[in-house]
Amino acid sequence: MTGTPFHLAVALDGAGWHPAAWRTAGIRPADLFTPDYWSALVAEAERGLLDFVTLEDSLGLQSAAFHRPDDRTDQVRGSLDAVLLAARLAPPTRHIGLVPTANVTHTEPFHLSLAVATLDFAATGRAGWRPQIASRAADAAHFGRRTTPQLTDEEARDPERIAARLRPLFDEAADVVEVVRRLWDSWEDDAEIRDVATGRFIDGDRIHPVDFEGAHFSVRGPSITPRPPQGQPPVVSLAHASVPYEFAARASDVVLVTPHDRPGTKAVLGDVDAAATAVGRDRAAQPLLVLADLLVLLDDTPGEAARRLARLDDLAGTPLTSDAEIFTGTPDELADLLLDRRSAGLDGFRLRPAVLPHDLTAITQGLVPALQRRDAFRTAYTSTTLRGHLGLTRPRSRYAGTRAGQPPVRTSS
């Protein structure tokens, strides 16, 4: 492979991203909550040499509406905890990154830091994390500690209005990520001595309180978990509008965006640049990778993917809609589209398979070879960590070399 790396990930969710996927031939709905089902999917993604998989999660049952629950019983409802599922998937895999979604609105940052750090140990340096706000007011009722804004149907149709209404939650989310990052750094890399002769297991001078004071919470620290193998597991966020772009610029290593054409791609990349400038992020010193989302249906026979989409839509009783662009075609046609969009400035793509495992297999066994024939994708893993796959260096702890009474050293994420 020549040139800059081409990053490729897949988003795994239920039976696939089409609501009727669970009703198609060959799908076994009873397997959706079994470890073997998910292990087989991630093993296939790893055979395709993909950078990472993301695992969806939420604090309420899935819904056809973005902003409120529904009472539908004809679509998949129910899911497994994404972080715990990722921990189960870590031992059978060796290379692929595992990026679970975890909520930041109703979950304590201290617990999030421990969970993702532990996952990074379980995955020997392949963990990431997708922080997600709780955008549905109904989710707050599961906890009873606070209320969150209830979006109207009109607001829910406009990404910018959604983002503006939910800005306080994004501001809080940025603080959560900052606390989690500080906690990951609170143990220096050499804090564990394990010297039997002297009886010193740790060096207390190398374990630091984080002393975070913010508008939403305060956290003393330090973590109870040593620094993760990657130092800082990559943070991945999904963004559709200006406020989430700013959140990504403040808090993330990778941002997932949803343009629907080449001009839209260029516009989104400009929006991400503007957000980075607005928050004072130097992307040369602190990279922010931009991956575009696409919902894909792939078949080798020209026209078959479109016909399959029509059959799925008939089963669902309504045409498929998505925040991301929907692609139907052959793996070679998708390879051409991805490379064209990449030339607009993207770092790569996260693909959402419409039906699992059909469209995942088409990605790994059809799309990946098509990209390799174009000398555009790796033919073997060259790194053992997710940061390595993404071309991100391992950062030094911001507290390294400091002692009691000394300020921490600022480092990039």
Buried (B, 14 or more C-beta within 10 A) or exposed (E): BEEEBBBBBBBBBBBBBBBBBBBBEEBEEEEBEEEEBBBBBBBBBBBBBBBBBBBBBBBBBBBBEBBBBEEEEEBBEEBBBBBBBBBBBBEEBEBBBBBBBBBBBBBEBBEBBBBBBBBBBBBBBBBBBBBBBBBBBBBBEEEEEEEBBEBEEEBBEEBEBBBBBBBEBBBBBBBBBBBBBBBBBBBBBEBBEEEEEEEEEBBEEBBBEBEBEBEBBEBEBBBEBBBBBBBBBBBBBBBBBBBBBBBBBBBBBBBBBBBBEEEBBBEBBEBBBEBBEEBEBEBEEBBBBBBBBBBBBBBEEEEBBEEBBEEBBEBBEEEBEBEBBBBBBBBBBBBBBBBEBBEBBBBBBBBBBBBBBBBBBBBBBBBBBBBBEBEBBBEEBEBEBBBBBBBBEEBBBBBBEBEEEEEBEEBBB
